[in-house]
Amino acid sequence: MATRYWIVSLPVQSSATTLWSRLQESISKNSFDTPLYRFNIPNLRVGTLDSLLALSDDLLKSNSFIEGCSHKIRRQIEDLEKCSHKIRRQIEDLEKASGILASSLTVDGVPVDSYLTKFVWDEAKYPTMSPLKEIVDGIHAQVAKIDDDLKVRIAEYNNVRSQLNAINRKQTGSLAVRDLSNLVKPEDIVSSEHLVTLIAVVPKYSQKDWLSCYETLTTYVVPRSSKNLHEDNEYALYTVTLFNRDADNFRIKARERGFQIRDFEYNSETQESRKQELEKLMQDQESLKSSLLQWCYTSYGEVFTSWMHFCAVRLFAESILRYGLPPSFLSVVLSPSVKSEKKVRTILEGLCGNSNSTFWKTEDEGSMAGLGGEADTHPYVSFTINLI
């Protein structure tokens, strides 16, 4: 289940410390089940109003892409942990094989939610003196590269899976269509200048009919040469030995009686080649699965840190456009329960204390829409992120 977080900024009237204390007190008294954290944003480079307005047009679109990439990698981790099975009990086997536990998903060595609630700006990676557009473009390019790499890795893994699934289907279908190489042994086959062994697929309800008539279907059938090799829910697999020159005629007569003669030629080299191919595909699948899983864990951390820095830039830019210069706002992270959301919104609106509150809350056509394309409008900056 996804955990919802609000990232919010409130305009500061006197001091951020005083506003923070008032917010803590209000949340504690009226919504005790709502976790509350500071979201520390450094003093970023503001630039010009035109550059902020131009940037705000791209923020929502970029956020959707980055958030989508983060969720895509997370879902891929879950799919790999399930090991292609739809039941949860298979996860433990994969986790033991890979040495990774689902609970170990971290960002910079800490749990994902802890990274968000204790966010610290990475000055070395994203210098605060860089233009905001440069930071946003850099984050977008980095995530786009990871997204492209993910597509390539998934395609490579799925290609091997598809080949294995095709082989497995041949080995697990009915005797009428499945691969017979692991059912027919060399000693079951007679192959000489004059004699040949055919493989017959006989409906289970027709086995008595087969045993009573196969010797007389044609003239040159070796008596008592039919042997039952295998049975499934529908068919039984029998051998029959006869003269080479009578093989085609026997196929026709058998088909007329409802028996299927499978084309099969035992070749030890071919059998060994198929076995080696299957073993290699299984090894490749395990290797690619382990490699992809490890890559996803690493890349998820990289994308998530990029996403949180992007959210910081987004909150900063929208706060400047909303409250003006110089930057004076308190940024926080909250995770209210569904039943507390309305109460928390009321608390936040009450702390804004500006004359524009009714303007932002009005639903008239002339009222202001939320910056960045938010569906809800408030007298403060707010957007929601979901951690799946």
Short mmCIF file of the C-alpha atoms (twelve columns), coordinates in Angstrom:
data_MODEL
# 
_entry.id   MODEL 
# 
loop_
_atom_site.group_PDB 
_atom_site.id 
_atom_site.type_symbol 
_atom_site.label_atom_id 
_atom_site.label_alt_id 
_atom_site.label_comp_id 
_atom_site.label_asym_id 
_atom_site.label_seq_id 
_atom_site.Cartn_x 
_atom_site.Cartn_y 
_atom_site.Cartn_z 
_atom_site.pdbx_PDB_model_num 
ATOM 1   C CA . MET A 1   0.000   0.000   0.000   1 
ATOM 2   C CA . ALA A 2   1.293   3.444   -0.916  1 
ATOM 3   C CA . THR A 3   2.206   5.911   1.832   1 
ATOM 4   C CA . ARG A 4   1.075   9.459   1.087   1 
ATOM 5   C CA . TYR A 5   3.207   12.426  2.060   1 
ATOM 6   C CA . TRP A 6   2.515   16.123  1.724   1 
ATOM 7   C CA . ILE A 7   5.410   18.450  1.032   1 
ATOM 8   C CA . VAL A 8   4.275   21.898  2.131   1 
ATOM 9   C CA . SER A 9   5.640   25.408  2.495   1 
ATOM 10  C CA . LEU A 10  4.064   28.066  4.720   1 
ATOM 11  C CA . PRO A 11  4.794   31.795  4.511   1 
ATOM 12  C CA . VAL A 12  6.825   33.086  7.469   1 
ATOM 13  C CA . GLN A 13  5.424   36.256  9.083   1 
ATOM 14  C CA . SER A 14  7.864   36.669  11.999  1 
ATOM 15  C CA . SER A 15  10.338  33.792  12.294  1 
ATOM 16  C CA . ALA A 16  10.533  30.235  10.963  1 
ATOM 17  C CA . THR A 17  11.272  28.923  14.473  1 
ATOM 18  C CA . THR A 18  8.094   30.478  15.869  1 
ATOM 19  C CA . LEU A 19  5.996   29.179  12.969  1 
ATOM 20  C CA . TRP A 20  7.480   25.689  13.366  1 
ATOM 21  C CA . SER A 21  6.602   25.677  17.085  1 
ATOM 22  C CA . ARG A 22  3.039   26.807  16.382  1 
ATOM 23  C CA . LEU A 23  2.635   24.136  13.706  1 
ATOM 24  C CA . GLN A 24  3.959   21.405  16.016  1 
ATOM 25  C CA . GLU A 25  1.650   22.509  18.797  1 
ATOM 26  C CA . SER A 26  -1.417  22.664  16.536  1 
ATOM 27  C CA . ILE A 27  -0.746  19.264  14.979  1 
ATOM 28  C CA . SER A 28  -0.107  17.713  18.395  1 
ATOM 29  C CA . LYS A 29  -3.339  19.054  19.854  1 
ATOM 30  C CA . ASN A 30  -5.684  18.507  16.953  1 
ATOM 31  C CA . SER A 31  -4.203  15.717  14.806  1 
ATOM 32  C CA . PHE A 32  -2.019  13.549  17.013  1 
ATOM 33  C CA . ASP A 33  -1.774  10.769  14.384  1 
ATOM 34  C CA . THR A 34  -0.015  12.987  11.800  1 
ATOM 35  C CA . PRO A 35  3.803   12.650  11.611  1 
ATOM 36  C CA . LEU A 36  5.472   16.028  11.027  1 
ATOM 37  C CA . TYR A 37  9.033   16.775  9.875   1 
ATOM 38  C CA . ARG A 38  11.087  19.731  8.671   1 
ATOM 39  C CA . PHE A 39  12.009  19.609  4.988   1 
ATOM 40  C CA . ASN A 40  15.285  21.458  4.876   1 
ATOM 41  C CA . ILE A 41  15.846  23.404  1.673   1 
ATOM 42  C CA . PRO A 42  19.028  25.488  1.289   1 
ATOM 43  C CA . ASN A 43  19.132  29.006  -0.129  1 
ATOM 44  C CA . LEU A 44  19.003  28.257  -3.831  1 
ATOM 45  C CA . ARG A 45  19.744  30.667  -6.650  1 
ATOM 46  C CA . VAL A 46  16.528  32.518  -7.436  1 
ATOM 47  C CA . GLY A 47  17.349  33.985  -10.849 1 
ATOM 48  C CA . THR A 48  14.802  36.173  -12.577 1 
ATOM 49  C CA . LEU A 49  11.033  36.087  -12.330 1 
ATOM 50  C CA . ASP A 50  10.818  35.147  -16.015 1 
ATOM 51  C CA . SER A 51  13.139  32.175  -15.477 1 
ATOM 52  C CA . LEU A 52  11.035  30.996  -12.510 1 
ATOM 53  C CA . LEU A 53  7.817   31.297  -14.507 1 
ATOM 54  C CA . ALA A 54  9.345   29.386  -17.421 1 
ATOM 55  C CA . LEU A 55  10.664  26.720  -15.030 1 
ATOM 56  C CA . SER A 56  7.287   26.311  -13.305 1 
ATOM 57  C CA . ASP A 57  5.737   25.287  -16.624 1 
ATOM 58  C CA . ASP A 58  8.074   22.270  -16.809 1 
ATOM 59  C CA . LEU A 59  8.115   21.262  -13.148 1 
ATOM 60  C CA . LEU A 60  4.926   19.205  -13.092 1 
ATOM 61  C CA . LYS A 61  5.746   17.325  -16.297 1 
ATOM 62  C CA . SER A 62  9.266   16.523  -15.121 1 
ATOM 63  C CA . ASN A 63  7.985   15.456  -11.713 1 
ATOM 64  C CA . SER A 64  5.566   12.989  -13.306 1 
ATOM 65  C CA . PHE A 65  8.393   11.452  -15.356 1 
ATOM 66  C CA . ILE A 66  10.809  11.160  -12.412 1 
ATOM 67  C CA . GLU A 67  8.143   9.814   -10.069 1 
ATOM 68  C CA . GLY A 68  7.045   7.337   -12.738 1 
ATOM 69  C CA . CYS A 69  10.602  6.079   -13.208 1 
ATOM 70  C CA . SER A 70  10.965  5.608   -9.446  1 
ATOM 71  C CA . HIS A 71  7.745   3.586   -9.246  1 
ATOM 72  C CA . LYS A 72  8.697   1.573   -12.342 1 
ATOM 73  C CA . ILE A 73  11.965  0.435   -10.773 1 
ATOM 74  C CA . ARG A 74  10.196  -0.346  -7.495  1 
ATOM 75  C CA . ARG A 75  7.625   -2.492  -9.312  1 
ATOM 76  C CA . GLN A 76  10.407  -4.252  -11.211 1 
ATOM 77  C CA . ILE A 77  12.047  -5.139  -7.898  1 
ATOM 78  C CA . GLU A 78  8.748   -6.609  -6.692  1 
ATOM 79  C CA . ASP A 79  8.316   -8.587  -9.942  1 
ATOM 80  C CA . LEU A 80  11.823  -9.999  -9.687  1 
ATOM 81  C CA . GLU A 81  11.309  -10.908 -6.055  1 
ATOM 82  C CA . LYS A 82  8.188   -12.817 -7.029  1 
ATOM 83  C CA . CYS A 83  10.343  -14.752 -9.500  1 
ATOM 84  C CA . SER A 84  7.590   -14.745 -12.140 1 
ATOM 85  C CA . HIS A 85  5.146   -16.450 -9.748  1 
ATOM 86  C CA . LYS A 86  1.939   -14.796 -8.654  1 
ATOM 87  C CA . ILE A 87  2.068   -16.092 -5.106  1 
ATOM 88  C CA . ARG A 88  3.896   -14.387 -2.281  1 
ATOM 89  C CA . ARG A 89  5.510   -17.530 -0.844  1 
ATOM 90  C CA . GLN A 90  8.061   -17.572 -3.692  1 
ATOM 91  C CA . ILE A 91  9.676   -14.305 -2.530  1 
ATOM 92  C CA . GLU A 92  11.637  -15.946 0.276   1 
ATOM 93  C CA . ASP A 93  13.469  -18.285 -2.105  1 
ATOM 94  C CA . LEU A 94  14.592  -15.430 -4.349  1 
ATOM 95  C CA . GLU A 95  15.612  -13.261 -1.418  1 
ATOM 96  C CA . LYS A 96  17.791  -16.072 -0.071  1 
ATOM 97  C CA . ALA A 97  19.274  -16.708 -3.507  1 
ATOM 98  C CA . SER A 98  20.017  -13.035 -4.132  1 
ATOM 99  C CA . GLY A 99  21.049  -12.212 -0.582  1 
ATOM 100 C CA . ILE A 100 18.650  -9.242  -0.581  1 
ATOM 101 C CA . LEU A 101 15.597  -8.768  1.602   1 
ATOM 102 C CA . ALA A 102 12.637  -6.632  0.597   1 
ATOM 103 C CA . SER A 103 12.973  -4.716  3.833   1 
ATOM 104 C CA . SER A 104 16.542  -3.741  2.874   1 
ATOM 105 C CA . LEU A 105 15.416  -1.270  0.197   1 
ATOM 106 C CA . THR A 106 17.324  1.853   1.176   1 
ATOM 107 C CA . VAL A 107 18.428  5.240   -0.124  1 
ATOM 108 C CA . ASP A 108 21.926  6.314   0.846   1 
ATOM 109 C CA . GLY A 109 21.935  3.621   3.512   1 
ATOM 110 C CA . VAL A 110 18.666  4.620   5.224   1 
ATOM 111 C CA . PRO A 111 15.043  3.475   4.718   1 
ATOM 112 C CA . VAL A 112 13.209  5.268   1.948   1 
ATOM 113 C CA . ASP A 113 10.769  7.148   4.196   1 
ATOM 114 C CA . SER A 114 13.614  8.173   6.509   1 
ATOM 115 C CA . TYR A 115 15.489  9.736   3.606   1 
ATOM 116 C CA . LEU A 116 12.418  11.862  2.824   1 
ATOM 117 C CA . THR A 117 11.655  12.890  6.399   1 
ATOM 118 C CA . LYS A 118 15.319  13.647  7.168   1 
ATOM 119 C CA . PHE A 119 16.181  15.134  3.782   1 
ATOM 120 C CA . VAL A 120 19.557  16.858  3.462   1 
ATOM 121 C CA . TRP A 121 20.553  18.701  0.300   1 
ATOM 122 C CA . ASP A 122 23.605  17.210  -1.475  1 
ATOM 123 C CA . GLU A 123 25.712  20.305  -2.139  1 
ATOM 124 C CA . ALA A 124 28.489  18.326  -3.844  1 
ATOM 125 C CA . LYS A 125 26.120  16.820  -6.410  1 
ATOM 126 C CA . TYR A 126 23.817  19.812  -6.802  1 
ATOM 127 C CA . PRO A 127 25.684  23.098  -6.068  1 
ATOM 128 C CA . THR A 128 23.236  25.643  -4.671  1 
ATOM 129 C CA . MET A 129 24.777  28.402  -6.794  1 
ATOM 130 C CA . SER A 130 23.795  26.613  -10.015 1 
ATOM 131 C CA . PRO A 131 20.763  28.017  -11.854 1 
ATOM 132 C CA . LEU A 132 17.574  26.153  -10.939 1 
ATOM 133 C CA . LYS A 133 16.959  25.159  -14.568 1 
ATOM 134 C CA . GLU A 134 20.448  23.650  -14.729 1 
ATOM 135 C CA . ILE A 135 19.722  21.551  -11.622 1 
ATOM 136 C CA . VAL A 136 16.341  20.427  -12.955 1 
ATOM 137 C CA . ASP A 137 17.729  19.608  -16.427 1 
ATOM 138 C CA . GLY A 138 20.595  17.644  -14.848 1 
ATOM 139 C CA . ILE A 139 18.194  15.606  -12.712 1 
ATOM 140 C CA . HIS A 140 15.932  14.926  -15.702 1 
ATOM 141 C CA . ALA A 141 18.872  13.812  -17.880 1 
ATOM 142 C CA . GLN A 142 20.205  11.491  -15.158 1 
ATOM 143 C CA . VAL A 143 16.821  9.851   -14.589 1 
ATOM 144 C CA . ALA A 144 16.203  9.565   -18.349 1 
ATOM 145 C CA . LYS A 145 19.498  7.692   -18.737 1 
ATOM 146 C CA . ILE A 146 18.545  5.297   -15.932 1 
ATOM 147 C CA . ASP A 147 15.105  4.810   -17.496 1 
ATOM 148 C CA . ASP A 148 16.673  3.923   -20.867 1 
ATOM 149 C CA . ASP A 149 19.112  1.540   -19.188 1 
ATOM 150 C CA . LEU A 150 16.216  -0.119  -17.359 1 
ATOM 151 C CA . LYS A 151 14.393  -0.756  -20.641 1 
ATOM 152 C CA . VAL A 152 17.480  -2.394  -22.171 1 
ATOM 153 C CA . ARG A 153 18.101  -4.599  -19.126 1 
ATOM 154 C CA . ILE A 154 14.474  -5.682  -18.866 1 
ATOM 155 C CA . ALA A 155 14.377  -6.516  -22.587 1 
ATOM 156 C CA . GLU A 156 17.519  -8.652  -22.242 1 
ATOM 157 C CA . TYR A 157 16.123  -10.482 -19.220 1 
ATOM 158 C CA . ASN A 158 12.695  -11.016 -20.798 1 
ATOM 159 C CA . ASN A 159 14.286  -12.388 -23.971 1 
ATOM 160 C CA . VAL A 160 15.975  -15.181 -22.017 1 
ATOM 161 C CA . ARG A 161 12.789  -15.782 -20.017 1 
ATOM 162 C CA . SER A 162 10.795  -16.111 -23.238 1 
ATOM 163 C CA . GLN A 163 13.219  -18.684 -24.622 1 
ATOM 164 C CA . LEU A 164 13.022  -20.698 -21.408 1 
ATOM 165 C CA . ASN A 165 9.250   -20.470 -21.318 1 
ATOM 166 C CA . ALA A 166 9.076   -21.736 -24.901 1 
ATOM 167 C CA . ILE A 167 11.220  -24.743 -23.980 1 
ATOM 168 C CA . ASN A 168 9.188   -25.377 -20.823 1 
ATOM 169 C CA . ARG A 169 5.949   -25.296 -22.787 1 
ATOM 170 C CA . LYS A 170 7.319   -27.968 -25.091 1 
ATOM 171 C CA . GLN A 171 8.308   -30.090 -22.110 1 
ATOM 172 C CA . THR A 172 5.087   -29.692 -20.157 1 
ATOM 173 C CA . GLY A 173 2.428   -29.934 -22.869 1 
ATOM 174 C CA . SER A 174 0.538   -33.088 -23.763 1 
ATOM 175 C CA . LEU A 175 2.319   -35.998 -25.427 1 
ATOM 176 C CA . ALA A 176 0.753   -34.929 -28.714 1 
ATOM 177 C CA . VAL A 177 2.878   -31.770 -28.851 1 
ATOM 178 C CA . ARG A 178 5.596   -31.820 -26.181 1 
ATOM 179 C CA . ASP A 179 9.272   -32.491 -26.730 1 
ATOM 180 C CA . LEU A 180 9.963   -36.225 -26.437 1 
ATOM 181 C CA . SER A 181 13.727  -36.080 -26.064 1 
ATOM 182 C CA . ASN A 182 13.695  -36.623 -22.310 1 
ATOM 183 C CA . LEU A 183 11.142  -39.447 -22.520 1 
ATOM 184 C CA . VAL A 184 12.721  -41.626 -25.200 1 
ATOM 185 C CA . LYS A 185 15.970  -43.395 -24.304 1 
ATOM 186 C CA . PRO A 186 18.533  -44.813 -26.750 1 
ATOM 187 C CA . GLU A 187 17.617  -48.373 -25.759 1 
ATOM 188 C CA . ASP A 188 14.001  -47.709 -26.792 1 
ATOM 189 C CA . ILE A 189 14.992  -47.121 -30.402 1 
ATOM 190 C CA . VAL A 190 15.925  -49.670 -33.050 1 
ATOM 191 C CA . SER A 191 17.562  -48.145 -36.100 1 
ATOM 192 C CA . SER A 192 19.282  -50.254 -38.730 1 
ATOM 193 C CA . GLU A 193 19.468  -50.695 -42.473 1 
ATOM 194 C CA . HIS A 194 16.120  -52.499 -42.537 1 
ATOM 195 C CA . LEU A 195 14.350  -51.726 -39.255 1 
ATOM 196 C CA . VAL A 196 13.005  -48.514 -37.721 1 
ATOM 197 C CA . THR A 197 11.193  -47.655 -34.489 1 
ATOM 198 C CA . LEU A 198 8.237   -45.276 -34.637 1 
ATOM 199 C CA . ILE A 199 6.764   -43.352 -31.711 1 
ATOM 200 C CA . ALA A 200 2.969   -43.537 -31.409 1 
ATOM 201 C CA . VAL A 201 0.747   -41.252 -29.330 1 
ATOM 202 C CA . VAL A 202 -2.303  -43.256 -28.282 1 
ATOM 203 C CA . PRO A 203 -5.374  -41.852 -26.501 1 
ATOM 204 C CA . LYS A 204 -5.528  -43.449 -23.062 1 
ATOM 205 C CA . TYR A 205 -8.969  -44.880 -23.699 1 
ATOM 206 C CA . SER A 206 -7.644  -46.570 -26.901 1 
ATOM 207 C CA . GLN A 207 -4.675  -48.410 -25.406 1 
ATOM 208 C CA . LYS A 208 -6.347  -51.812 -25.589 1 
ATOM 209 C CA . ASP A 209 -7.278  -51.153 -29.182 1 
ATOM 210 C CA . TRP A 210 -3.660  -50.197 -29.967 1 
ATOM 211 C CA . LEU A 211 -2.190  -53.295 -28.342 1 
ATOM 212 C CA . SER A 212 -4.629  -55.571 -30.130 1 
ATOM 213 C CA . CYS A 213 -4.195  -54.133 -33.622 1 
ATOM 214 C CA . TYR A 214 -0.757  -52.513 -34.105 1 
ATOM 215 C CA . GLU A 215 0.822   -55.802 -35.267 1 
ATOM 216 C CA . THR A 216 -1.731  -56.155 -38.082 1 
ATOM 217 C CA . LEU A 217 -1.988  -52.539 -39.273 1 
ATOM 218 C CA . THR A 218 0.569   -53.403 -41.980 1 
ATOM 219 C CA . THR A 219 2.423   -56.524 -43.071 1 
ATOM 220 C CA . TYR A 220 5.945   -55.949 -41.804 1 
ATOM 221 C CA . VAL A 221 5.561   -55.083 -38.097 1 
ATOM 222 C CA . VAL A 222 7.821   -56.823 -35.579 1 
ATOM 223 C CA . PRO A 223 5.535   -58.811 -33.230 1 
ATOM 224 C CA . ARG A 224 5.419   -57.725 -29.559 1 
ATOM 225 C CA . SER A 225 7.649   -54.746 -30.313 1 
ATOM 226 C CA . SER A 226 5.367   -52.102 -28.780 1 
ATOM 227 C CA . LYS A 227 6.464   -50.722 -25.427 1 
ATOM 228 C CA . ASN A 228 4.758   -48.171 -23.179 1 
ATOM 229 C CA . LEU A 229 7.203   -45.345 -22.456 1 
ATOM 230 C CA . HIS A 230 5.106   -42.715 -20.704 1 
ATOM 231 C CA . GLU A 231 1.560   -41.572 -19.939 1 
ATOM 232 C CA . ASP A 232 -0.069  -38.231 -19.153 1 
ATOM 233 C CA . ASN A 233 -3.684  -37.310 -18.464 1 
ATOM 234 C CA . GLU A 234 -4.733  -37.727 -22.097 1 
ATOM 235 C CA . TYR A 235 -2.286  -39.949 -23.954 1 
ATOM 236 C CA . ALA A 236 0.097   -42.880 -23.707 1 
ATOM 237 C CA . LEU A 237 3.402   -43.038 -25.577 1 
ATOM 238 C CA . TYR A 238 4.250   -46.322 -27.323 1 
ATOM 239 C CA . THR A 239 7.048   -47.566 -29.544 1 
ATOM 240 C CA . VAL A 240 6.593   -49.907 -32.469 1 
ATOM 241 C CA . THR A 241 9.317   -51.499 -34.610 1 
ATOM 242 C CA . LEU A 242 8.847   -52.413 -38.261 1 
ATOM 243 C CA . PHE A 243 10.608  -52.600 -41.600 1 
ATOM 244 C CA . ASN A 244 11.729  -49.293 -43.068 1 
ATOM 245 C CA . ARG A 245 9.868   -49.816 -46.310 1 
ATOM 246 C CA . ASP A 246 6.578   -50.175 -44.411 1 
ATOM 247 C CA . ALA A 247 6.923   -47.011 -42.247 1 
ATOM 248 C CA . ASP A 248 4.913   -44.603 -44.442 1 
ATOM 249 C CA . ASN A 249 2.094   -47.087 -44.906 1 
ATOM 250 C CA . PHE A 250 1.995   -47.727 -41.151 1 
ATOM 251 C CA . ARG A 251 1.669   -43.978 -40.453 1 
ATOM 252 C CA . ILE A 252 -1.366  -43.798 -42.743 1 
ATOM 253 C CA . LYS A 253 -3.064  -46.855 -41.223 1 
ATOM 254 C CA . ALA A 254 -2.352  -45.652 -37.670 1 
ATOM 255 C CA . ARG A 255 -3.831  -42.226 -38.397 1 
ATOM 256 C CA . GLU A 256 -6.980  -43.879 -39.755 1 
ATOM 257 C CA . ARG A 257 -7.396  -45.659 -36.409 1 
ATOM 258 C CA . GLY A 258 -6.904  -42.447 -34.390 1 
ATOM 259 C CA . PHE A 259 -3.247  -42.991 -33.466 1 
ATOM 260 C CA . GLN A 260 -0.651  -40.236 -34.005 1 
ATOM 261 C CA . ILE A 261 2.860   -41.133 -35.159 1 
ATOM 262 C CA . ARG A 262 5.268   -38.464 -33.933 1 
ATOM 263 C CA . ASP A 263 8.286   -37.535 -36.028 1 
ATOM 264 C CA . PHE A 264 11.238  -38.366 -33.811 1 
ATOM 265 C CA . GLU A 265 14.858  -39.201 -34.475 1 
ATOM 266 C CA . TYR A 266 17.143  -39.904 -31.555 1 
ATOM 267 C CA . ASN A 267 20.520  -38.209 -31.880 1 
ATOM 268 C CA . SER A 268 22.832  -38.220 -28.884 1 
ATOM 269 C CA . GLU A 269 24.670  -35.101 -30.074 1 
ATOM 270 C CA . THR A 270 21.410  -33.211 -30.576 1 
ATOM 271 C CA . GLN A 271 20.150  -34.339 -27.180 1 
ATOM 272 C CA . GLU A 272 23.331  -33.179 -25.476 1 
ATOM 273 C CA . SER A 273 23.218  -29.888 -27.356 1 
ATOM 274 C CA . ARG A 274 19.642  -29.263 -26.226 1 
ATOM 275 C CA . LYS A 275 20.553  -30.113 -22.647 1 
ATOM 276 C CA . GLN A 276 23.497  -27.718 -22.705 1 
ATOM 277 C CA . GLU A 277 21.326  -25.008 -24.275 1 
ATOM 278 C CA . LEU A 278 18.713  -25.414 -21.545 1 
ATOM 279 C CA . GLU A 279 21.323  -25.332 -18.796 1 
ATOM 280 C CA . LYS A 280 22.918  -22.222 -20.286 1 
ATOM 281 C CA . LEU A 281 19.564  -20.449 -20.569 1 
ATOM 282 C CA . MET A 282 18.769  -21.287 -16.944 1 
ATOM 283 C CA . GLN A 283 22.157  -19.986 -15.835 1 
ATOM 284 C CA . ASP A 284 21.735  -16.859 -17.966 1 
ATOM 285 C CA . GLN A 285 18.292  -16.230 -16.503 1 
ATOM 286 C CA . GLU A 286 19.548  -16.511 -12.919 1 
ATOM 287 C CA . SER A 287 22.564  -14.339 -13.688 1 
ATOM 288 C CA . LEU A 288 20.498  -11.663 -15.442 1 
ATOM 289 C CA . LYS A 289 17.834  -11.766 -12.729 1 
ATOM 290 C CA . SER A 290 20.390  -11.294 -9.967  1 
ATOM 291 C CA . SER A 291 22.193  -8.574  -11.907 1 
ATOM 292 C CA . LEU A 292 18.947  -6.752  -12.723 1 
ATOM 293 C CA . LEU A 293 17.766  -6.964  -9.128  1 
ATOM 294 C CA . GLN A 294 21.024  -5.532  -7.821  1 
ATOM 295 C CA . TRP A 295 20.952  -2.797  -10.469 1 
ATOM 296 C CA . CYS A 296 17.348  -1.920  -9.576  1 
ATOM 297 C CA . TYR A 297 18.192  -1.526  -5.904  1 
ATOM 298 C CA . THR A 298 21.104  0.761   -6.715  1 
ATOM 299 C CA . SER A 299 19.246  2.732   -9.381  1 
ATOM 300 C CA . TYR A 300 16.151  3.122   -7.213  1 
ATOM 301 C CA . GLY A 301 18.295  4.914   -4.649  1 
ATOM 302 C CA . GLU A 302 19.768  7.177   -7.317  1 
ATOM 303 C CA . VAL A 303 16.372  8.026   -8.796  1 
ATOM 304 C CA . PHE A 304 14.788  8.594   -5.395  1 
ATOM 305 C CA . THR A 305 17.519  10.990  -4.264  1 
ATOM 306 C CA . SER A 306 17.160  12.843  -7.561  1 
ATOM 307 C CA . TRP A 307 13.391  12.972  -7.091  1 
ATOM 308 C CA . MET A 308 13.662  14.434  -3.582  1 
ATOM 309 C CA . HIS A 309 16.117  17.106  -4.753  1 
ATOM 310 C CA . PHE A 310 13.730  17.872  -7.594  1 
ATOM 311 C CA . CYS A 311 10.882  18.210  -5.069  1 
ATOM 312 C CA . ALA A 312 13.034  20.648  -3.082  1 
ATOM 313 C CA . VAL A 313 13.625  22.772  -6.194  1 
ATOM 314 C CA . ARG A 314 9.941   22.597  -7.065  1 
ATOM 315 C CA . LEU A 315 8.869   23.670  -3.576  1 
ATOM 316 C CA . PHE A 316 11.417  26.508  -3.579  1 
ATOM 317 C CA . ALA A 317 10.411  27.828  -7.005  1 
ATOM 318 C CA . GLU A 318 6.669   27.665  -6.336  1 
ATOM 319 C CA . SER A 319 7.132   29.282  -2.912  1 
ATOM 320 C CA . ILE A 320 9.004   32.231  -4.451  1 
ATOM 321 C CA . LEU A 321 6.271   32.641  -7.058  1 
ATOM 322 C CA . ARG A 322 3.607   32.378  -4.376  1 
ATOM 323 C CA . TYR A 323 5.102   34.433  -1.513  1 
ATOM 324 C CA . GLY A 324 7.582   36.686  -3.338  1 
ATOM 325 C CA . LEU A 325 11.102  37.791  -2.444  1 
ATOM 326 C CA . PRO A 326 13.148  37.553  -0.337  1 
ATOM 327 C CA . PRO A 327 12.598  33.795  0.302   1 
ATOM 328 C CA . SER A 328 10.819  33.504  3.657   1 
ATOM 329 C CA . PHE A 329 8.905   30.279  4.157   1 
ATOM 330 C CA . LEU A 330 8.852   27.143  6.308   1 
ATOM 331 C CA . SER A 331 8.976   23.835  4.418   1 
ATOM 332 C CA . VAL A 332 7.671   20.670  6.076   1 
ATOM 333 C CA . VAL A 333 6.706   17.057  5.347   1 
ATOM 334 C CA . LEU A 334 3.502   15.567  6.746   1 
ATOM 335 C CA . SER A 335 1.842   12.188  6.439   1 
ATOM 336 C CA . PRO A 336 -1.755  12.594  7.654   1 
ATOM 337 C CA . SER A 337 -4.185  9.721   7.754   1 
ATOM 338 C CA . VAL A 338 -7.154  9.948   5.429   1 
ATOM 339 C CA . LYS A 339 -9.494  10.800  8.296   1 
ATOM 340 C CA . SER A 340 -7.161  13.614  9.447   1 
ATOM 341 C CA . GLU A 341 -6.538  15.275  6.083   1 
ATOM 342 C CA . LYS A 342 -9.332  17.853  6.335   1 
ATOM 343 C CA . LYS A 343 -8.329  18.772  9.890   1 
ATOM 344 C CA . VAL A 344 -4.670  19.182  8.888   1 
ATOM 345 C CA . ARG A 345 -5.600  21.352  5.905   1 
ATOM 346 C CA . THR A 346 -7.553  23.631  8.236   1 
ATOM 347 C CA . ILE A 347 -4.552  23.911  10.574  1 
ATOM 348 C CA . LEU A 348 -2.209  24.788  7.708   1 
ATOM 349 C CA . GLU A 349 -4.578  27.401  6.324   1 
ATOM 350 C CA . GLY A 350 -4.965  28.943  9.770   1 
ATOM 351 C CA . LEU A 351 -1.190  29.364  10.063  1 
ATOM 352 C CA . CYS A 352 -0.838  31.196  6.761   1 
ATOM 353 C CA . GLY A 353 -2.187  34.383  8.280   1 
ATOM 354 C CA . ASN A 354 -2.216  36.311  5.012   1 
ATOM 355 C CA . SER A 355 -5.000  38.342  3.538   1 
ATOM 356 C CA . ASN A 356 -5.016  36.227  0.404   1 
ATOM 357 C CA . SER A 357 -6.300  33.053  2.100   1 
ATOM 358 C CA . THR A 358 -9.897  33.559  1.015   1 
ATOM 359 C CA . PHE A 359 -8.672  34.363  -2.485  1 
ATOM 360 C CA . TRP A 360 -6.838  31.050  -2.750  1 
ATOM 361 C CA . LYS A 361 -9.706  29.050  -1.211  1 
ATOM 362 C CA . THR A 362 -12.486 30.445  -3.348  1 
ATOM 363 C CA . GLU A 363 -13.968 28.205  -6.031  1 
ATOM 364 C CA . ASP A 364 -15.198 31.043  -8.237  1 
ATOM 365 C CA . GLU A 365 -14.039 31.054  -11.829 1 
ATOM 366 C CA . GLY A 366 -11.884 34.086  -11.192 1 
ATOM 367 C CA . SER A 367 -9.866  32.476  -8.408  1 
ATOM 368 C CA . MET A 368 -6.221  31.534  -8.777  1 
ATOM 369 C CA . ALA A 369 -5.296  28.008  -9.847  1 
ATOM 370 C CA . GLY A 370 -2.606  26.128  -7.963  1 
ATOM 371 C CA . LEU A 371 0.900   26.653  -9.253  1 
ATOM 372 C CA . GLY A 372 2.495   23.719  -11.010 1 
ATOM 373 C CA . GLY A 373 -0.870  22.275  -12.034 1 
ATOM 374 C CA . GLU A 374 -2.064  21.101  -8.591  1 
ATOM 375 C CA . ALA A 375 -5.736  20.127  -8.571  1 
ATOM 376 C CA . ASP A 376 -6.323  21.536  -5.066  1 
ATOM 377 C CA . THR A 377 -5.772  25.207  -4.289  1 
ATOM 378 C CA . HIS A 378 -4.589  26.464  -0.914  1 
ATOM 379 C CA . PRO A 379 -3.085  29.653  0.501   1 
ATOM 380 C CA . TYR A 380 0.183   27.744  0.782   1 
ATOM 381 C CA . VAL A 381 2.274   25.571  -1.550  1 
ATOM 382 C CA . SER A 382 1.470   21.865  -1.266  1 
ATOM 383 C CA . PHE A 383 1.902   18.767  -3.354  1 
ATOM 384 C CA . THR A 384 1.534   15.059  -2.650  1 
ATOM 385 C CA . ILE A 385 3.961   12.220  -3.290  1 
ATOM 386 C CA . ASN A 386 3.219   8.528   -2.961  1 
ATOM 387 C CA . LEU A 387 5.796   6.009   -1.809  1 
ATOM 388 C CA . ILE A 388 4.603   2.637   -3.093  1 
# 
